Amino acid sequence: MYQYEYKTLSDLAELAERYGVGLSEVVLRHETETTERTKADVHELMAARLAVFRESIRSGLADTEKSVSGLVGGDAAKLEAAGARLLGPLPHKAATYAIAINEANAKMFKIVACPTAGSCGILPAALIAAAEILGKSDEECLRPLFTAAGIGAVVARNASVAGAVGGCQAECGSAAAMAAAAVAELAGSTNEQILHAFALCMKNTLGLACDPVAGLVEVPCVKRNGVYAVMAVTAAEMALAGIKSVIPPDEVIEAMDRIGRNMPVALKETAEGGLAKTRTGMEITKRLTENAI
C-alpha cells in the first residue's frame, strides 16, 4: 500500500490534515509514488497539459469555420466579440473559452480530455479564465490541476466519468465539479472549502442526460461546456464565501453513481433519447447519415 493512497475524498482530506499540506500536495506525492517519477517530472507533465489548454483556446477562437458536420463552429468567437453584457468578466471568459475548446475538439484539434473529450472545455476554461482575472501565473495553476486530477480519480473510482455509463452528469458534471475545486484552490480556499466547491457543483448536475444529436459530441455538448464552466465558477464563489454542501462530497458521488445506474440507456450516450430524438435532432441525424452513404 502506498503512503499517500486515497480512495475517497475523505481519505484525501485526512491525508492532507495528517501531513499538514494541501490536497494538491497529497495528489502530487501519490503520483510520484505510483509512477516512480520525480516531482519535477510530474510537474513538467502537468505543465505540458496546461500548455495544451491554452493552445486549444487559441485554436477554437481563431478557427471560425464549421465542423465537418456543420453543427458547430464560430460561436466562441461570437461570444468573445460580443463582450460581457450580462455576465461579469470571469464567467464570460469561462464560457467563451469552454466553447472555444469544445469547438476545437469537434474539429479534431488538440485537446486534453479532462476527464473526457466531450467535457474537455470546462476545467481548462474555468481555471484559465480565473487565472487571468486574478493575475495568477501558469505555475500557480499547476497545483489546482493536481487537486482536480485527484478528485476526478476518486469520482472515476467510486462512480464514473463516462457518459455511456452514467449520463452527462458523469462527464460535464464531473468536469464542472473538478473545475469548481480547481478555481476555489486557485483563489485561496482551504482544503475543506475546495471539497465543498466540488460538492456544491456536482450535486447540481445530478441526473444530466447524455443525448448527443447524431451521436456526435457537438450538440448539445459544445454549449453545455460553456454553461457548466460558469456553474463551476459559481460553486467556487459560494465555497469561498463559506457556504457548505449539506450533503458531504463523498455522499454526492455515491448519489451520482446510483442515479447513473438507474438512468435509462436511452439517456446514456446512445443518441436514442432526449435532444437526439427531437424532430430537429432526428432530421439532422438523417441528413448526416444520408450524406455519409
N, C-alpha and C positions, 0 to 999 in steps of 0.2 A: 504493500500500500504506500502511496506517495504521501509525503508530509503535508502537501498542500492540496490534497484531493478533496473535491466537493461534489455533492450530488444534488443538493438543493440550494436555494438562495439563503436559507437559514444556515446551512453549512458554510457558505461563502462569508456571511456576516460574522459568524462565530470565529472563523479563522482570522478575519481581519481584526477582530477585537482581541483575540489571543496574542497576536503578534504586534498589535498597535500600528497597523498600516491601513491603507485604503483598499477598497475592493479590487481596484486595478492591480495593485501590487501582488495580491494573492493570485490573481489570474496570471500575471506575468511569471511569478515563481512556479506556478503549476505548469505553465507552458515550457519553461526551461527544464523542469524535471522530466516531463513526459517526452520531450523532443530531444533532450540532451544537447541543446543549443545554449549558447551564452545569452545573457540579457541583451548584449549589443546586437547579436544576430537577430533575435526576436524583434527587437525594436526596429531594426532595418527592414524586416519583412513587413511590419505594420506600416512603416513609413512609405513603403512601396505601394501599399494598398491605398493609403491616403492620397498619394500622387495620382493613382488611377481615378479616385473620386473626382479630383479636380479636372482631370482630362475628360471624364465623362460629361461633366457640366459644360465645359468649353465646347465639346463636340455637339452636344444636344442643343446648345444655344446658337451655334454657328450654322449648323446644317438645318435649314428650314424646309427641305424637301419632304415629301410624304414617304412613309414606309412603303415597302413593296405592296402591301395590301391596300394602301391608300387610306387607311383608317386614322392614322395619327401622323403628326409631324408639324412643326412650326408653332405650336401653341405655347411652348415655353418662351419663345422669342416674343410672342404677342403679349404675354403676361409681363415680361420684363419691360417692354416698351411702354406699356400702359402705366406702369408705376403703381405705387401703393395708394389706392384711393379709399379703401375700406379697412384693409389690414395695416398694421404697423410695419416698419421696415423689416424686422426679423421674420415674422410669419410670411410676409410677401416674398422675401428672398427664399425661405424654406420651400414654399410652394413652387416657385419658379424653378429652383434648382432640382427639385424632385421630379417635376415633369420633364425637365431637360434630360436628366439621367435616364429616365424610363423611355423617352423618345430615342435616345441613343441606343438603348437596348433593343428597341423594336427595329432599328436599322442595322443591327449586328455590329455596333461599335463596341469598344472595350468597356466592360463594367466589372464591378465586384458584386457577386451575389451575396447580399448581407441581410437576411440569411438566404434569400432566393433571388433569382433573376427578376421575377415578377414584382418583387418588393424592393428592388435594388436602389431606388431613388430616395427612400425615406430617411434612413440613417445618415448617409453622406450629406444630404441636403440640409437636414436639421442641424447637424453638427457644424458644417462649414458656414452656414448662414449665421449661427450663433457665434462662431469664432470671429467672423468678420465684424459683427455688431459689437462684440465685447472686446475686440482688439487682441485676440489670442493668436499665438503663433502655431505653426504646424506641430512643433514639438509639444506644445501644451494640449494638442488634440489627441495625442497618441494614447495617453492613459485612459481617457474616456472611451476610446475604442477598445482597449483591453477589457474594460468593465462591460461594455456592450457585448463583446465576444463571449465573455464568461457567462453572462446572463442568457445569451442565446443558446449556449451549450446546455444550460440547465433546462431551458424550455424544450429543446430537442430531445433531451434525455427523458423528461417526465411527461411530455405531450408530443407535439410535432411542429415542424416548421414547413410542412409540405401541404399545399392546397389540396392535393389528391387524397390526403389523409384527414385533415382537419378543417377544410374550407379556408377561406381567405383570412380568417382570424389567425390561422397558423402562419400565414405569410405576411400580409400587410400588418396584421395585429402584432405579431412578434417583432417585426421590423420597427414599428412605431414605438412599442414599449422599450425596445433596446435603445432607440433614439432618445426617448424621454430620459432614460437613465444616463446616457452619454451627455446630453445637454445639461442635465442637472449637475453632473460632476464638473463639467467644464465651467459652470457658473459658480462653483464653490460649495456645493451641497455636502452634507455629511453622508456617511455610508447609509444611515437609516433613511435619509431623505431621497437618496438615489434609488433605493429599492421601492420606496413609496411612489416615486415618479413612475417607475416601471408598472407598479400595480394599478395606479390611477389611470394610466393609459390603456393597459391590457384589458382591464375589466370593461372598458367602454368599446371594445372591438369584438366582444364575445358574440358568436353566432353569425359573424360576417360570412356571407356566401362567396364561393369562388365560382363565378359564372362567366367565363371568358367567351365573348362572341366569336363564333367560328373556331373556337379552341385556341385563339391567338392571345398572347399576353400583351394585348393592346387596349381593348375596350372591355371593361371599364378600368383596366389596371393602371394605365398611364395617369389619368386624372386622379384616380384613387390615391396614388402615391403622393400627389400634391396635397390633397386634403389631409391625409394622415401624417404628413410631415408637420403640418400646422397643429394637429392634435398632440403630437409628441412635444412640441414647444409649450403648448398649453398645460400639459400634465407636469412638465418640469417646472413651470411657473408656479403651479399650485404647490408642488412639493417644497420649493424654495420658500414659500410663504408659511410653511409649517403644517400644511394640510396633509392628513394621512388617509390612507385607504383603510376603511373599516374591515375589509376582508384582507388578511395577510397575503403577501406576494405569492408564497408557495401554494396557498389555497386557491388563488386566482388561476394559477397554472393547472391545478387539479380540475377546476371547473372548466377550463378551456379544453382539457383532454376529454372530459365527459361529454361536453357539447359536441366536440368534433366526432366522437364515436356515434352519437345519436343523430347527427346531421344526415339528411338523405343523400344518397350517392349523386343525385342529380345536381346537388349544390356543391360538389367537391371536384371541381376542375374538369368535369366531363362534358361541359357545354350542353347539358341536357336539361337545364333549368334556369330560373332567374332571367337575367337580361339576355342571355343567349337564346331564350325561347320567346322573346317578344317578336311581334310581327317584323319590326325592322331588323332585329337580330337574325331572324331566320332568312330574311331577304339577303342580308349581307353574306351569310353562310352559303346560300345557294349561288350567289354571284361569284364568290371566290372559288367555290368548288367547280363550277362550270368553266371558269377561266383556267383552272389548273388542269383540266382534262385535255 
